[in-house]
Amino acid sequence: MRHTAEDALEPILIWGAGAIGATIGASLVRAGHRIHFTDIVPEHVAAINAGQLRIEGPLENFTVGAPAWLAPQLQGRYRCIFLCTKAQDTEQACRALATHLAADGCVVSLQNGLNESLIGRHVTVPRTVGAFINFGADYLGPGRILYGGRGAVVVGELDGRASPRLEALHRILKDFDPAAITTDNIDGYLWGKMGYGALLFATALTDSSIAEVLEATAYRPVLAALAREITAVAVAKRIRALGFNGYRPEAFAPGAAAQSMEVSFIAMAAHNRKSVKTHSGIWRDLAVRKRKTEVDAQLGLAADAGEALNLQMPLTRCLISLIHDIEAGRRPLSWDNLDRLKDCHAD
């Protein structure tokens, strides 16, 4: 049943029709929502306009079309924009989309990383809505998206309150994933994902799958120490980090029992074993698309936050450096990189 509050938010503009934006947007088109897209790849925009946006994989196989534009061609204003760009592109995207956001509209950060504060600086905090996602998807090429595995989908107001627009957004997102939920602690999910994200960056140092690295017991101590650095920042900021899909922040808190860490690693590996998206988007950026990752916009931001609180972040900084080396072609993808991370831990 349609609700007036949902209709008032539509058409929704998907800003960035990559793995996240296209998967969510196409699913909402199929469910009957009015969705528009903007992207930077002309061939991808043309495919969406031609009715050739295909979602494929073990979960879904369908093709839809919708109005789509390159950003410079976009006109009009929207009451709801789903921002789905890479974290490092957030500021540029916000500058461009600000002129297309209605005075009473909102931007929903369907991204990886801690982008909400930056979005708020551009469009104001009251017009910013936080979100957390952990489903598996890959951009395969113009008009082709792999939807490889389900994962958490959470939306929340930055101040933790319930609101009519949050309820409307929740109903809309449930048409993408029926298990989508709302939260009064969106920062908790975002910092939980930051800890898990650090582990994903570490898995991307190798050519092996996420699950294979998480199952490698010899590297669990250094991976646990890495997650512990990020969790300590959340603790210092008095944020209650929340778990999802096997990742349990409390298992990586200072003083946590080793057994709880092992249980979390086993659960994370099991979750990733269920997805045909075997490698992270970070790995894909490094190994396939040969482009910069989100490491500075994600882990760099977390390390800065920790050091501003007088916390030591040596493993996070070491991991960032290793990713930079791979981006620049100075290192191949190899388990040797995890050994170097272990050396940083020993130092």
Phi and psi in degrees as GROMACS dihedral restraints (atoms count N, CA, C in turn):
[ dihedral_restraints ]
;  ai    aj    ak    al  type     phi  dphi    fc
    3     4     5     6     1   -77.7    20    10
    4     5     6     7     1   148.8    20    10
    6     7     8     9     1  -118.9    20    10
    7     8     9    10     1   147.3    20    10
    9    10    11    12     1   -57.7    20    10
   10    11    12    13     1   -39.0    20    10
   12    13    14    15     1   -63.1    20    10
   13    14    15    16     1   -35.9    20    10
   15    16    17    18     1   -67.2    20    10
   16    17    18    19     1   -48.0    20    10
   18    19    20    21     1   -58.7    20    10
   19    20    21    22     1   -35.8    20    10
   21    22    23    24     1   -66.5    20    10
   22    23    24    25     1   -24.8    20    10
   24    25    26    27     1   -83.8    20    10
   25    26    27    28     1   -15.0    20    10
   27    28    29    30     1   -98.0    20    10
   28    29    30    31     1   153.0    20    10
   30    31    32    33     1   -71.3    20    10
   31    32    33    34     1   143.1    20    10
   33    34    35    36     1   -89.1    20    10
   34    35    36    37     1   135.3    20    10
   36    37    38    39     1   -97.9    20    10
   37    38    39    40     1   123.4    20    10
   39    40    41    42     1   -90.2    20    10
   40    41    42    43     1   111.4    20    10
   42    43    44    45     1   -97.2    20    10
   43    44    45    46     1    98.0    20    10
   45    46    47    48     1   106.7    20    10
   46    47    48    49     1    97.5    20    10
   48    49    50    51     1   -99.9    20    10
   49    50    51    52     1    45.9    20    10
   51    52    53    54     1   -86.2    20    10
   52    53    54    55     1  -147.3    20    10
   54    55    56    57     1   -57.7    20    10
   55    56    57    58     1   -46.7    20    10
   57    58    59    60     1   -74.3    20    10
   58    59    60    61     1   -55.2    20    10
   60    61    62    63     1   -62.6    20    10
   61    62    63    64     1   -42.4    20    10
   63    64    65    66     1   -70.4    20    10
   64    65    66    67     1   -38.6    20    10
   66    67    68    69     1   -63.7    20    10
   67    68    69    70     1   -49.2    20    10
   69    70    71    72     1   -66.5    20    10
   70    71    72    73     1   -49.0    20    10
   72    73    74    75     1   -61.2    20    10
   73    74    75    76     1   -45.0    20    10
   75    76    77    78     1   -63.3    20    10
   76    77    78    79     1   -39.4    20    10
   78    79    80    81     1   -63.7    20    10
   79    80    81    82     1   -38.3    20    10
   81    82    83    84     1   -71.4    20    10
   82    83    84    85     1   -35.7    20    10
   84    85    86    87     1   -59.6    20    10
   85    86    87    88     1   -47.6    20    10
   87    88    89    90     1   -60.9    20    10
   88    89    90    91     1   -32.4    20    10
   90    91    92    93     1   -80.2    20    10
   91    92    93    94     1    -2.9    20    10
   93    94    95    96     1   102.1    20    10
   94    95    96    97     1     5.3    20    10
   96    97    98    99     1   -81.0    20    10
   97    98    99   100     1   152.5    20    10
   99   100   101   102     1   -87.0    20    10
  100   101   102   103     1   110.3    20    10
  102   103   104   105     1  -125.3    20    10
  103   104   105   106     1   134.1    20    10
  105   106   107   108     1  -116.7    20    10
  106   107   108   109     1   155.3    20    10
  108   109   110   111     1  -127.8    20    10
  109   110   111   112     1   149.1    20    10
  111   112   113   114     1  -135.1    20    10
  112   113   114   115     1   144.3    20    10
  114   115   116   117     1  -153.5    20    10
  115   116   117   118     1   171.3    20    10
  117   118   119   120     1  -100.3    20    10
  118   119   120   121     1    -6.0    20    10
  120   121   122   123     1  -101.3    20    10
  121   122   123   124     1   111.0    20    10
  123   124   125   126     1   -56.1    20    10
  124   125   126   127     1   -41.2    20    10
  126   127   128   129     1   -66.2    20    10
  127   128   129   130     1   -33.6    20    10
  129   130   131   132     1   -71.0    20    10
  130   131   132   133     1   -42.8    20    10
  132   133   134   135     1   -60.4    20    10
  133   134   135   136     1   -42.7    20    10
  135   136   137   138     1   -62.9    20    10
  136   137   138   139     1   -40.4    20    10
  138   139   140   141     1   -63.9    20    10
  139   140   141   142     1   -42.0    20    10
  141   142   143   144     1   -63.2    20    10
  142   143   144   145     1   -44.7    20    10
  144   145   146   147     1   -63.2    20    10
  145   146   147   148     1   -32.1    20    10
  147   148   149   150     1   -84.5    20    10
  148   149   150   151     1     6.2    20    10
  150   151   152   153     1    75.8    20    10
  151   152   153   154     1    27.6    20    10
  153   154   155   156     1  -122.0    20    10
  154   155   156   157     1    32.8    20    10
  156   157   158   159     1   -85.9    20    10
  157   158   159   160     1   109.3    20    10
  159   160   161   162     1  -108.1    20    10
  160   161   162   163     1   127.2    20    10
  162   163   164   165     1  -101.7    20    10
  163   164   165   166     1   125.8    20    10
  165   166   167   168     1  -134.7    20    10
  166   167   168   169     1   160.1    20    10
  168   169   170   171     1   138.6    20    10
  169   170   171   172     1  -173.2    20    10
  171   172   173   174     1   -72.8    20    10
  172   173   174   175     1   -19.8    20    10
  174   175   176   177     1   -92.0    20    10
  175   176   177   178     1   -42.5    20    10
  177   178   179   180     1  -143.2    20    10
  178   179   180   181     1   145.7    20    10
  180   181   182   183     1  -142.9    20    10
  181   182   183   184     1   103.6    20    10
  183   184   185   186     1  -157.5    20    10
  184   185   186   187     1   162.5    20    10
  186   187   188   189     1  -130.6    20    10
  187   188   189   190     1   134.8    20    10
  189   190   191   192     1  -137.4    20    10
  190   191   192   193     1   171.5    20    10
  192   193   194   195     1  -136.9    20    10
  193   194   195   196     1   160.8    20    10
  195   196   197   198     1  -164.5    20    10
  196   197   198   199     1   163.0    20    10
  198   199   200   201     1   -62.6    20    10
  199   200   201   202     1   135.0    20    10
  201   202   203   204     1  -146.9    20    10
  202   203   204   205     1   147.5    20    10
  204   205   206   207     1  -140.7    20    10
  205   206   207   208     1   154.4    20    10
  207   208   209   210     1   -72.3    20    10
  208   209   210   211     1   146.0    20    10
  210   211   212   213     1   -52.3    20    10
  211   212   213   214     1   -43.2    20    10
  213   214   215   216     1   -64.5    20    10
  214   215   216   217     1   -19.7    20    10
  216   217   218   219     1   -90.3    20    10
  217   218   219   220     1   -11.4    20    10
  219   220   221   222     1   -68.1    20    10
  220   221   222   223     1   139.8    20    10
  222   223   224   225     1  -131.1    20    10
  223   224   225   226     1   162.7    20    10
  225   226   227   228     1    89.7    20    10
  226   227   228   229     1   176.6    20    10
  228   229   230   231     1  -124.6    20    10
  229   230   231   232     1   151.8    20    10
  231   232   233   234     1  -127.8    20    10
  232   233   234   235     1   146.3    20    10
  234   235   236   237     1   -86.9    20    10
  235   236   237   238     1   -10.8    20    10
  237   238   239   240     1  -149.7    20    10
  238   239   240   241     1   123.4    20    10
  240   241   242   243     1  -121.6    20    10
  241   242   243   244     1   123.0    20    10
  243   244   245   246     1   -89.2    20    10
  244   245   246   247     1   110.5    20    10
  246   247   248   249     1   -86.7    20    10
  247   248   249   250     1   116.4    20    10
  249   250   251   252     1  -128.1    20    10
  250   251   252   253     1    29.4    20    10
  252   253   254   255     1   -84.5    20    10
  253   254   255   256     1   171.6    20    10
  255   256   257   258     1   -63.3    20    10
  256   257   258   259     1   151.9    20    10
  258   259   260   261     1   -58.8    20    10
  259   260   261   262     1   -38.4    20    10
  261   262   263   264     1   -69.7    20    10
  262   263   264   265     1   -13.6    20    10
  264   265   266   267     1   -98.3    20    10
  265   266   267   268     1     5.3    20    10
  267   268   269   270     1   -61.6    20    10
  268   269   270   271     1   -48.0    20    10
  270   271   272   273     1   -63.6    20    10
  271   272   273   274     1   -46.4    20    10
  273   274   275   276     1   -61.7    20    10
  274   275   276   277     1   -41.2    20    10
  276   277   278   279     1   -63.7    20    10
  277   278   279   280     1   -41.8    20    10
  279   280   281   282     1   -63.7    20    10
  280   281   282   283     1   -39.2    20    10
  282   283   284   285     1   -61.8    20    10
  283   284   285   286     1   -38.8    20    10
  285   286   287   288     1   -76.4    20    10
  286   287   288   289     1   -39.1    20    10
  288   289   290   291     1   -81.8    20    10
  289   290   291   292     1   -16.8    20    10
  291   292   293   294     1   -56.5    20    10
  292   293   294   295     1   -36.1    20    10
  294   295   296   297     1   -74.3    20    10
  295   296   297   298     1   -12.2    20    10
  297   298   299   300     1  -105.7    20    10
  298   299   300   301     1     5.5    20    10
  300   301   302   303     1   -97.8    20    10
  301   302   303   304     1   124.7    20    10
  303   304   305   306     1   -62.7    20    10
  304   305   306   307     1   155.8    20    10
  306   307   308   309     1   -58.2    20    10
  307   308   309   310     1   -32.8    20    10
  309   310   311   312     1  -105.4    20    10
  310   311   312   313     1    21.2    20    10
  312   313   314   315     1   -91.1    20    10
  313   314   315   316     1  -179.9    20    10
  315   316   317   318     1  -143.5    20    10
  316   317   318   319     1   152.5    20    10
  318   319   320   321     1  -110.1    20    10
  319   320   321   322     1   127.3    20    10
  321   322   323   324     1  -106.3    20    10
  322   323   324   325     1   121.2    20    10
  324   325   326   327     1   -85.0    20    10
  325   326   327   328     1    85.8    20    10
  327   328   329   330     1   -91.8    20    10
  328   329   330   331     1    72.0    20    10
  330   331   332   333     1  -138.1    20    10
  331   332   333   334     1   177.1    20    10
  333   334   335   336     1   -99.7    20    10
  334   335   336   337     1   142.5    20    10
  336   337   338   339     1   108.2    20    10
  337   338   339   340     1  -174.7    20    10
  339   340   341   342     1  -106.0    20    10
  340   341   342   343     1    73.5    20    10
  342   343   344   345     1   -99.4    20    10
  343   344   345   346     1   -11.4    20    10
  345   346   347   348     1   -61.8    20    10
  346   347   348   349     1   -39.8    20    10
  348   349   350   351     1   -65.8    20    10
  349   350   351   352     1   -38.0    20    10
  351   352   353   354     1   -66.4    20    10
  352   353   354   355     1   -42.8    20    10
  354   355   356   357     1   -60.4    20    10
  355   356   357   358     1   -43.7    20    10
  357   358   359   360     1   -60.4    20    10
  358   359   360   361     1   -34.1    20    10
  360   361   362   363     1   -67.3    20    10
  361   362   363   364     1   -26.9    20    10
  363   364   365   366     1   -91.0    20    10
  364   365   366   367     1   -39.7    20    10
  366   367   368   369     1  -114.9    20    10
  367   368   369   370     1     2.1    20    10
  369   370   371   372     1    84.0    20    10
  370   371   372   373     1   146.7    20    10
  372   373   374   375     1   -62.5    20    10
  373   374   375   376     1   -41.7    20    10
  375   376   377   378     1   -62.1    20    10
  376   377   378   379     1   -20.3    20    10
  378   379   380   381     1   -99.2    20    10
  379   380   381   382     1    14.9    20    10
  381   382   383   384     1  -114.9    20    10
  382   383   384   385     1   132.9    20    10
  384   385   386   387     1  -120.9    20    10
  385   386   387   388     1   134.4    20    10
  387   388   389   390     1   -85.7    20    10
  388   389   390   391     1   152.2    20    10
  390   391   392   393     1  -151.3    20    10
  391   392   393   394     1   156.2    20    10
  393   394   395   396     1  -135.8    20    10
  394   395   396   397     1   131.4    20    10
  396   397   398   399     1  -135.7    20    10
  397   398   399   400     1   150.3    20    10
  399   400   401   402     1  -148.7    20    10
  400   401   402   403     1    28.7    20    10
  402   403   404   405     1   -84.2    20    10
  403   404   405   406     1   162.1    20    10
  405   406   407   408     1  -101.3    20    10
  406   407   408   409     1   121.1    20    10
  408   409   410   411     1  -150.8    20    10
  409   410   411   412     1   153.3    20    10
  411   412   413   414     1  -137.8    20    10
  412   413   414   415     1   140.7    20    10
  414   415   416   417     1   -80.3    20    10
  415   416   417   418     1   117.1    20    10
  417   418   419   420     1   -94.9    20    10
  418   419   420   421     1   -23.3    20    10
  420   421   422   423     1   159.7    20    10
  421   422   423   424     1   175.8    20    10
  423   424   425   426     1   -52.5    20    10
  424   425   426   427     1   120.2    20    10
  426   427   428   429     1    79.9    20    10
  427   428   429   430     1     4.6    20    10
  429   430   431   432     1  -129.3    20    10
  430   431   432   433     1   123.6    20    10
  432   433   434   435     1  -130.7    20    10
  433   434   435   436     1   129.8    20    10
  435   436   437   438     1   -89.5    20    10
  436   437   438   439     1   122.2    20    10
  438   439   440   441     1  -105.2    20    10
  439   440   441   442     1   100.2    20    10
  441   442   443   444     1   -95.4    20    10
  442   443   444   445     1   -21.2    20    10
  444   445   446   447     1  -173.8    20    10
  445   446   447   448     1   144.8    20    10
  447   448   449   450     1   -75.0    20    10
  448   449   450   451     1   157.3    20    10
  450   451   452   453     1  -161.5    20    10
  451   452   453   454     1   177.8    20    10
  453   454   455   456     1   -59.9    20    10
  454   455   456   457     1   142.1    20    10
  456   457   458   459     1  -134.1    20    10
  457   458   459   460     1   114.8    20    10
  459   460   461   462     1  -135.5    20    10
  460   461   462   463     1   140.6    20    10
  462   463   464   465     1  -133.0    20    10
  463   464   465   466     1   143.9    20    10
  465   466   467   468     1  -160.4    20    10
  466   467   468   469     1   146.3    20    10
  468   469   470   471     1   -67.9    20    10
  469   470   471   472     1   146.6    20    10
  471   472   473   474     1   -64.3    20    10
  472   473   474   475     1   -29.0    20    10
  474   475   476   477     1   -92.4    20    10
  475   476   477   478     1     5.5    20    10
  477   478   479   480     1    82.5    20    10
  478   479   480   481     1    -2.1    20    10
  480   481   482   483     1   -81.9    20    10
  481   482   483   484     1   158.6    20    10
  483   484   485   486     1   -82.5    20    10
  484   485   486   487     1   147.7    20    10
  486   487   488   489     1  -152.1    20    10
  487   488   489   490     1   157.4    20    10
  489   490   491   492     1   -59.1    20    10
  490   491   492   493     1   -39.5    20    10
  492   493   494   495     1   -68.9    20    10
  493   494   495   496     1   -33.5    20    10
  495   496   497   498     1   -64.8    20    10
  496   497   498   499     1   -42.7    20    10
  498   499   500   501     1   -61.6    20    10
  499   500   501   502     1   -40.8    20    10
  501   502   503   504     1   -66.9    20    10
  502   503   504   505     1   -43.5    20    10
  504   505   506   507     1   -62.4    20    10
  505   506   507   508     1   -38.3    20    10
  507   508   509   510     1   -61.9    20    10
  508   509   510   511     1   -45.6    20    10
  510   511   512   513     1   -61.6    20    10
  511   512   513   514     1   -39.7    20    10
  513   514   515   516     1   -64.8    20    10
  514   515   516   517     1   -47.6    20    10
  516   517   518   519     1   -67.2    20    10
  517   518   519   520     1   -25.1    20    10
  519   520   521   522     1   -66.1    20    10
  520   521   522   523     1   -20.6    20    10
  522   523   524   525     1   -77.6    20    10
  523   524   525   526     1   -12.1    20    10
  525   526   527   528     1   -89.8    20    10
  526   527   528   529     1   -51.3    20    10
  528   529   530   531     1  -137.5    20    10
  529   530   531   532     1   113.5    20    10
  531   532   533   534     1   -57.8    20    10
  532   533   534   535     1   -18.9    20    10
  534   535   536   537     1   -88.5    20    10
  535   536   537   538     1     3.3    20    10
  537   538   539   540     1   -58.6    20    10
  538   539   540   541     1   143.6    20    10
  540   541   542   543     1  -133.7    20    10
  541   542   543   544     1   167.4    20    10
  543   544   545   546     1  -104.8    20    10
  544   545   546   547     1   163.5    20    10
  546   547   548   549     1  -146.0    20    10
  547   548   549   550     1   152.6    20    10
  549   550   551   552     1   -98.9    20    10
  550   551   552   553     1     9.2    20    10
  552   553   554   555     1  -138.6    20    10
  553   554   555   556     1    62.2    20    10
  555   556   557   558     1   -64.4    20    10
  556   557   558   559     1   -33.9    20    10
  558   559   560   561     1   -60.1    20    10
  559   560   561   562     1   -34.4    20    10
  561   562   563   564     1   -63.1    20    10
  562   563   564   565     1   -41.9    20    10
  564   565   566   567     1   -68.3    20    10
  565   566   567   568     1   -41.1    20    10
  567   568   569   570     1   -64.8    20    10
  568   569   570   571     1   -38.2    20    10
  570   571   572   573     1   -76.2    20    10
  571   572   573   574     1   -30.4    20    10
  573   574   575   576     1   -62.0    20    10
  574   575   576   577     1   -44.3    20    10
  576   577   578   579     1   -66.1    20    10
  577   578   579   580     1   -30.0    20    10
  579   580   581   582     1   -64.9    20    10
  580   581   582   583     1   -41.3    20    10
  582   583   584   585     1   -64.3    20    10
  583   584   585   586     1   -45.7    20    10
  585   586   587   588     1   -64.6    20    10
  586   587   588   589     1   -38.5    20    10
  588   589   590   591     1   -61.6    20    10
  589   590   591   592     1   -36.4    20    10
  591   592   593   594     1   -59.7    20    10
  592   593   594   595     1   -40.0    20    10
  594   595   596   597     1   -64.3    20    10
  595   596   597   598     1   -39.6    20    10
  597   598   599   600     1   -63.7    20    10
  598   599   600   601     1   -41.5    20    10
  600   601   602   603     1   -60.4    20    10
  601   602   603   604     1   -38.6    20    10
  603   604   605   606     1   -65.7    20    10
  604   605   606   607     1   -40.4    20    10
  606   607   608   609     1   -63.7    20    10
  607   608   609   610     1   -30.3    20    10
  609   610   611   612     1   -74.3    20    10
  610   611   612   613     1    -5.4    20    10
  612   613   614   615     1   -70.1    20    10
  613   614   615   616     1   -16.4    20    10
  615   616   617   618     1  -116.0    20    10
  616   617   618   619     1   172.6    20    10
  618   619   620   621     1   -92.4    20    10
  619   620   621   622     1     1.2    20    10
  621   622   623   624     1   -83.6    20    10
  622   623   624   625     1   165.7    20    10
  624   625   626   627     1   -73.4    20    10
  625   626   627   628     1   164.9    20    10
  627   628   629   630     1   -55.8    20    10
  628   629   630   631     1   -50.2    20    10
  630   631   632   633     1   -62.0    20    10
  631   632   633   634     1   -40.0    20    10
  633   634   635   636     1   -62.5    20    10
  634   635   636   637     1   -40.2    20    10
  636   637   638   639     1   -70.4    20    10
  637   638   639   640     1   -42.9    20    10
  639   640   641   642     1   -64.2    20    10
  640   641   642   643     1   -26.7    20    10
  642   643   644   645     1   -86.7    20    10
  643   644   645   646     1    -7.6    20    10
  645   646   647   648     1   -79.7    20    10
  646   647   648   649     1    98.1    20    10
  648   649   650   651     1   -61.8    20    10
  649   650   651   652     1   -27.2    20    10
  651   652   653   654     1   -65.2    20    10
  652   653   654   655     1   -22.9    20    10
  654   655   656   657     1  -104.1    20    10
  655   656   657   658     1    -1.8    20    10
  657   658   659   660     1   -62.5    20    10
  658   659   660   661     1   -38.3    20    10
  660   661   662   663     1   -58.9    20    10
  661   662   663   664     1   -43.1    20    10
  663   664   665   666     1   -72.9    20    10
  664   665   666   667     1   -36.6    20    10
  666   667   668   669     1   -64.8    20    10
  667   668   669   670     1   -40.5    20    10
  669   670   671   672     1   -64.1    20    10
  670   671   672   673     1   -40.6    20    10
  672   673   674   675     1   -64.4    20    10
  673   674   675   676     1   -36.1    20    10
  675   676   677   678     1   -63.9    20    10
  676   677   678   679     1   -49.4    20    10
  678   679   680   681     1   -62.3    20    10
  679   680   681   682     1   -33.4    20    10
  681   682   683   684     1   -65.8    20    10
  682   683   684   685     1   -37.0    20    10
  684   685   686   687     1   -59.8    20    10
  685   686   687   688     1   -45.2    20    10
  687   688   689   690     1   -67.9    20    10
  688   689   690   691     1   -42.9    20    10
  690   691   692   693     1   -61.5    20    10
  691   692   693   694     1   -36.0    20    10
  693   694   695   696     1   -62.9    20    10
  694   695   696   697     1   -32.2    20    10
  696   697   698   699     1   -66.9    20    10
  697   698   699   700     1   -45.3    20    10
  699   700   701   702     1   -60.0    20    10
  700   701   702   703     1   -42.5    20    10
  702   703   704   705     1   -60.4    20    10
  703   704   705   706     1   -45.1    20    10
  705   706   707   708     1   -64.9    20    10
  706   707   708   709     1   -30.1    20    10
  708   709   710   711     1   -85.4    20    10
  709   710   711   712     1     1.8    20    10
  711   712   713   714     1    60.3    20    10
  712   713   714   715     1    39.3    20    10
  714   715   716   717     1  -105.8    20    10
  715   716   717   718     1   129.3    20    10
  717   718   719   720     1   -86.1    20    10
  718   719   720   721     1    94.9    20    10
  720   721   722   723     1   -64.4    20    10
  721   722   723   724     1   139.6    20    10
  723   724   725   726     1  -113.2    20    10
  724   725   726   727     1   151.9    20    10
  726   727   728   729     1   -97.1    20    10
  727   728   729   730     1   170.6    20    10
  729   730   731   732     1  -171.1    20    10
  730   731   732   733     1   147.9    20    10
  732   733   734   735     1    45.2    20    10
  733   734   735   736     1    41.2    20    10
  735   736   737   738     1    98.0    20    10
  736   737   738   739     1   -23.3    20    10
  738   739   740   741     1   -81.7    20    10
  739   740   741   742     1   127.4    20    10
  741   742   743   744     1  -124.2    20    10
  742   743   744   745     1   103.3    20    10
  744   745   746   747     1   -55.5    20    10
  745   746   747   748     1   -34.9    20    10
  747   748   749   750     1   -64.1    20    10
  748   749   750   751     1   -23.1    20    10
  750   751   752   753     1   -72.6    20    10
  751   752   753   754     1   -15.0    20    10
  753   754   755   756     1  -117.7    20    10
  754   755   756   757     1    15.7    20    10
  756   757   758   759     1   -79.3    20    10
  757   758   759   760     1   154.6    20    10
  759   760   761   762     1   -54.2    20    10
  760   761   762   763     1   129.9    20    10
  762   763   764   765     1    85.7    20    10
  763   764   765   766     1     1.1    20    10
  765   766   767   768     1   -67.8    20    10
  766   767   768   769     1   148.7    20    10
  768   769   770   771     1   -68.9    20    10
  769   770   771   772     1   142.4    20    10
  771   772   773   774     1   -59.5    20    10
  772   773   774   775     1   -34.1    20    10
  774   775   776   777     1   -63.0    20    10
  775   776   777   778     1   -38.3    20    10
  777   778   779   780     1   -66.6    20    10
  778   779   780   781     1   -34.5    20    10
  780   781   782   783     1   -64.6    20    10
  781   782   783   784     1   -44.6    20    10
  783   784   785   786     1   -60.6    20    10
  784   785   786   787     1   -43.0    20    10
  786   787   788   789     1   -60.7    20    10
  787   788   789   790     1   -41.7    20    10
  789   790   791   792     1   -65.3    20    10
  790   791   792   793     1   -42.9    20    10
  792   793   794   795     1   -60.3    20    10
  793   794   795   796     1   -43.0    20    10
  795   796   797   798     1   -62.3    20    10
  796   797   798   799     1   -42.9    20    10
  798   799   800   801     1   -68.5    20    10
  799   800   801   802     1   -39.5    20    10
  801   802   803   804     1   -63.8    20    10
  802   803   804   805     1   -44.0    20    10
  804   805   806   807     1   -62.5    20    10
  805   806   807   808     1   -42.0    20    10
  807   808   809   810     1   -62.6    20    10
  808   809   810   811     1   -41.3    20    10
  810   811   812   813     1   -61.1    20    10
  811   812   813   814     1   -44.7    20    10
  813   814   815   816     1   -72.1    20    10
  814   815   816   817     1   -27.1    20    10
  816   817   818   819     1   -63.6    20    10
  817   818   819   820     1   -23.8    20    10
  819   820   821   822     1   -79.4    20    10
  820   821   822   823     1   -12.8    20    10
  822   823   824   825     1  -101.1    20    10
  823   824   825   826     1   141.1    20    10
  825   826   827   828     1   -78.6    20    10
  826   827   828   829     1   -10.5    20    10
  828   829   830   831     1   -82.9    20    10
  829   830   831   832     1    90.8    20    10
  831   832   833   834     1   -80.5    20    10
  832   833   834   835     1   -25.5    20    10
  834   835   836   837     1  -117.5    20    10
  835   836   837   838     1   155.3    20    10
  837   838   839   840     1   -74.4    20    10
  838   839   840   841     1   163.8    20    10
  840   841   842   843     1   -62.2    20    10
  841   842   843   844     1   -27.8    20    10
  843   844   845   846     1   -63.2    20    10
  844   845   846   847     1   -49.5    20    10
  846   847   848   849     1   -57.7    20    10
  847   848   849   850     1   -42.2    20    10
  849   850   851   852     1   -63.2    20    10
  850   851   852   853     1   -39.8    20    10
  852   853   854   855     1   -59.7    20    10
  853   854   855   856     1   -41.8    20    10
  855   856   857   858     1   -76.7    20    10
  856   857   858   859     1   -46.1    20    10
  858   859   860   861     1   -90.6    20    10
  859   860   861   862     1   -31.0    20    10
  861   862   863   864     1  -109.4    20    10
  862   863   864   865     1   -53.3    20    10
  864   865   866   867     1   -87.9    20    10
  865   866   867   868     1   -11.8    20    10
  867   868   869   870     1    51.0    20    10
  868   869   870   871     1    55.1    20    10
  870   871   872   873     1  -139.6    20    10
  871   872   873   874     1   170.4    20    10
  873   874   875   876     1   -62.5    20    10
  874   875   876   877     1   143.6    20    10
  876   877   878   879     1   -91.7    20    10
  877   878   879   880     1  -176.8    20    10
  879   880   881   882     1   -89.3    20    10
  880   881   882   883     1    16.7    20    10
  882   883   884   885     1   -59.6    20    10
  883   884   885   886     1   -40.9    20    10
  885   886   887   888     1   -72.3    20    10
  886   887   888   889     1   -39.6    20    10
  888   889   890   891     1   -73.3    20    10
  889   890   891   892     1   -18.6    20    10
  891   892   893   894     1  -106.8    20    10
  892   893   894   895     1   -74.6    20    10
  894   895   896   897     1   -68.6    20    10
  895   896   897   898     1   -33.5    20    10
  897   898   899   900     1   -61.8    20    10
  898   899   900   901     1   -41.5    20    10
  900   901   902   903     1   -64.5    20    10
  901   902   903   904     1   -41.6    20    10
  903   904   905   906     1   -65.6    20    10
  904   905   906   907     1   -41.3    20    10
  906   907   908   909     1   -65.0    20    10
  907   908   909   910     1   -41.9    20    10
  909   910   911   912     1   -58.7    20    10
  910   911   912   913     1   -43.8    20    10
  912   913   914   915     1   -63.4    20    10
  913   914   915   916     1   -40.8    20    10
  915   916   917   918     1   -66.4    20    10
  916   917   918   919     1   -45.2    20    10
  918   919   920   921     1   -67.6    20    10
  919   920   921   922     1   -29.9    20    10
  921   922   923   924     1   -65.6    20    10
  922   923   924   925     1   -21.3    20    10
  924   925   926   927     1  -100.4    20    10
  925   926   927   928     1    15.2    20    10
  927   928   929   930     1    66.4    20    10
  928   929   930   931     1    28.8    20    10
  930   931   932   933     1   -96.0    20    10
  931   932   933   934     1   145.8    20    10
  933   934   935   936     1   -85.6    20    10
  934   935   936   937     1   133.5    20    10
  936   937   938   939     1  -127.5    20    10
  937   938   939   940     1    49.7    20    10
  939   940   941   942     1   -65.2    20    10
  940   941   942   943     1   -39.9    20    10
  942   943   944   945     1   -70.2    20    10
  943   944   945   946     1   -39.5    20    10
  945   946   947   948     1   -62.2    20    10
  946   947   948   949     1   -44.8    20    10
  948   949   950   951     1   -64.8    20    10
  949   950   951   952     1   -38.5    20    10
  951   952   953   954     1   -64.0    20    10
  952   953   954   955     1   -43.6    20    10
  954   955   956   957     1   -62.8    20    10
  955   956   957   958     1   -42.6    20    10
  957   958   959   960     1   -58.8    20    10
  958   959   960   961     1   -44.3    20    10
  960   961   962   963     1   -63.2    20    10
  961   962   963   964     1   -41.0    20    10
  963   964   965   966     1   -64.5    20    10
  964   965   966   967     1   -41.2    20    10
  966   967   968   969     1   -63.3    20    10
  967   968   969   970     1   -42.0    20    10
  969   970   971   972     1   -58.9    20    10
  970   971   972   973     1   -41.0    20    10
  972   973   974   975     1   -62.7    20    10
  973   974   975   976     1   -41.3    20    10
  975   976   977   978     1   -67.9    20    10
  976   977   978   979     1   -43.2    20    10
  978   979   980   981     1   -56.7    20    10
  979   980   981   982     1   -39.0    20    10
  981   982   983   984     1   -85.1    20    10
  982   983   984   985     1    -1.8    20    10
  984   985   986   987     1    81.5    20    10
  985   986   987   988     1    12.0    20    10
  987   988   989   990     1   -84.9    20    10
  988   989   990   991     1   -15.8    20    10
  990   991   992   993     1  -136.4    20    10
  991   992   993   994     1   140.9    20    10
  993   994   995   996     1   -84.1    20    10
  994   995   996   997     1   164.2    20    10
  996   997   998   999     1   -70.1    20    10
  997   998   999  1000     1   124.6    20    10
  999  1000  1001  1002     1  -165.1    20    10
 1000  1001  1002  1003     1   153.0    20    10
 1002  1003  1004  1005     1   -64.7    20    10
 1003  1004  1005  1006     1   -18.7    20    10
 1005  1006  1007  1008     1   -59.8    20    10
 1006  1007  1008  1009     1   -29.0    20    10
 1008  1009  1010  1011     1   -67.7    20    10
 1009  1010  1011  1012     1   -35.1    20    10
 1011  1012  1013  1014     1   -69.2    20    10
 1012  1013  1014  1015     1   -32.9    20    10
 1014  1015  1016  1017     1   -65.0    20    10
 1015  1016  1017  1018     1   -38.4    20    10
 1017  1018  1019  1020     1   -64.2    20    10
 1018  1019  1020  1021     1   -38.0    20    10
 1020  1021  1022  1023     1   -63.2    20    10
 1021  1022  1023  1024     1   -38.6    20    10
 1023  1024  1025  1026     1   -62.8    20    10
 1024  1025  1026  1027     1   -37.5    20    10
 1026  1027  1028  1029     1   -63.3    20    10
 1027  1028  1029  1030     1   -39.2    20    10
 1029  1030  1031  1032     1   -62.4    20    10
 1030  1031  1032  1033     1   -37.5    20    10
 1032  1033  1034  1035     1   -65.7    20    10
 1033  1034  1035  1036     1   -40.3    20    10
 1035  1036  1037  1038     1   -67.2    20    10
 1036  1037  1038  1039     1   -35.0    20    10
